[in-house]
């Protein structure tokens, strides 16, 4: 119908669902650059959309995957010359907020949780526990830093200093991303990079978000009442939608092979 000059089709906005933790693993409901690449390409290209909207609900995860996904969104937006709008649902924290900054504007609910612009490393220490039970930890390395932060050995100041040297550049990259994408909208009188989390309304006040709005009414106000929302999301495998995985099925067949039903002939 686009060949008829009198026909004016309803504008289309591609809606990309970015829900879940961010990491390199593609199993489950997580977000990774490899899993999202074909989906993002389709969303920006198929049906000539007027814009792309990101439906965001993520507590964060891998800083590398967050950077890769956000950079891919920006490349596609510039290549296809399309505006990108982010709509935060429950949370866009840490890497989730990194993804939000890939959009040209960020919209939140009053009670959304936004921010956590920082880097964290957490573990446990069991050195005294295993000592009390007479367990000896034996580790042999080629390279004196190879067993850094071994949870079964006492923590050393040198290990903590090494970890800090790893985390600081990651934090700097995160801060640069936010500063570049949000620019003058940020409240420069407040330190926004401490890892603190704000509610949606507070995030608007300090420039981490642009306003309080929900996706459908906001897109209708921007593109008209006849706008069509075309959803895109990572498809879960059929067996996983049933609560199973391929590994579960393989294990079940293996069990059947080793332990045939009662009364059946056994191969030994």
Residue pairs with C-beta under 8 A, 6 or more apart in sequence:
1 7
1 9
2 9
10 224
10 226
10 227
10 228
11 49
11 50
11 223
11 224
11 226
11 227
11 228
12 47
12 48
12 49
12 50
12 227
12 228
12 229
12 230
13 49
13 50
13 51
13 52
13 53
13 219
13 223
13 227
13 228
13 229
13 230
14 43
14 44
14 46
14 47
14 49
14 51
14 52
14 53
14 230
14 232
15 52
15 53
15 54
15 55
15 215
15 229
15 230
15 231
15 232
16 39
16 40
16 43
16 52
16 53
16 54
16 55
16 232
16 233
17 55
17 231
17 232
17 233
17 234
18 31
18 36
18 54
18 55
18 56
18 57
18 58
18 69
18 96
18 99
19 29
19 31
19 55
19 56
19 57
19 58
19 89
19 233
20 28
20 29
20 30
20 31
20 57
20 58
21 30
21 31
21 58
21 59
21 60
21 61
22 30
22 31
22 32
22 58
22 60
22 61
22 62
22 65
22 66
22 69
22 95
22 96
22 99
23 30
23 31
23 32
23 61
23 62
23 65
24 32
24 34
24 62
24 64
24 65
25 32
26 32
26 34
26 35
27 245
28 240
29 234
29 236
30 61
31 58
31 61
31 65
31 69
31 99
31 234
32 65
32 69
33 65
33 68
33 69
33 72
35 234
36 69
36 72
36 234
37 72
39 232
39 233
39 234
40 69
40 72
40 73
40 76
41 76
42 232
43 49
43 52
43 230
43 232
44 52
44 76
44 77
44 79
44 80
44 82
45 80
46 230
47 230
49 82
49 230
50 82
50 223
50 227
51 82
51 83
51 84
51 85
51 219
51 222
51 223
52 73
52 76
52 77
52 82
52 83
52 84
52 85
53 84
53 85
53 86
53 87
53 215
53 219
53 229
54 73
54 84
54 85
54 86
54 87
54 99
54 100
54 102
54 103
55 87
55 89
55 215
56 86
56 87
56 88
56 89
56 92
56 96
56 99
56 100
57 88
57 89
57 90
57 91
57 92
57 96
58 91
58 92
58 93
58 95
58 96
58 99
59 91
59 93
59 94
59 96
60 66
60 93
60 94
60 95
60 96
60 97
60 98
60 116
61 94
61 95
62 95
63 95
63 98
63 119
63 170
63 173
63 174
65 95
66 94
66 95
66 96
66 98
66 99
67 98
67 173
67 177
69 99
69 102
70 98
70 99
70 101
70 102
70 177
71 102
73 84
73 99
73 102
73 103
74 102
76 82
77 83
77 84
77 102
77 104
83 104
84 102
84 103
84 104
85 103
85 104
85 105
85 107
85 218
85 219
85 222
86 92
86 99
86 100
86 102
86 103
86 105
86 106
86 107
87 107
87 108
87 213
87 214
87 215
87 218
88 100
88 106
88 107
88 108
88 109
88 112
88 114
88 200
88 209
89 109
89 112
90 112
90 113
91 112
91 113
91 114
92 99
92 100
92 106
92 108
92 112
92 113
92 114
93 113
93 114
93 115
93 116
93 197
94 116
94 117
94 118
94 120
97 114
97 115
97 116
97 117
97 178
97 208
98 174
98 177
98 178
100 106
100 114
101 177
101 178
101 181
101 182
102 181
105 210
105 211
106 208
106 209
106 210
107 209
107 210
107 211
107 212
107 213
107 214
107 215
107 218
108 114
108 200
108 203
108 204
108 209
108 211
108 212
108 213
109 200
109 212
109 214
110 199
110 200
110 201
110 212
111 199
111 200
112 199
112 200
112 203
113 197
113 198
113 199
113 200
114 197
114 198
114 199
114 200
114 203
114 208
114 209
115 192
115 195
115 196
115 197
115 198
115 203
115 208
116 195
116 196
116 197
117 174
117 175
117 178
117 192
117 193
117 194
117 195
118 171
118 174
118 193
118 194
118 195
119 167
119 170
119 171
119 174
120 195
121 163
121 167
123 149
123 151
124 151
125 151
125 154
125 155
126 151
126 152
127 137
127 151
127 152
127 153
127 154
130 136
130 137
130 152
137 150
137 152
137 153
139 147
139 150
139 153
141 147
145 162
147 153
148 159
148 162
148 163
149 155
149 159
149 163
171 193
174 193
175 193
178 186
178 192
178 193
178 208
179 186
182 207
182 208
185 207
185 210
186 192
186 206
186 207
186 208
187 205
187 206
187 207
190 206
192 206
192 207
192 208
198 206
198 208
200 209
200 212
201 212
203 209
204 210
204 211
204 212
215 229
216 229
219 227
219 229
220 227
237 245
237 246
239 245
239 246
239 248
239 249
260 266
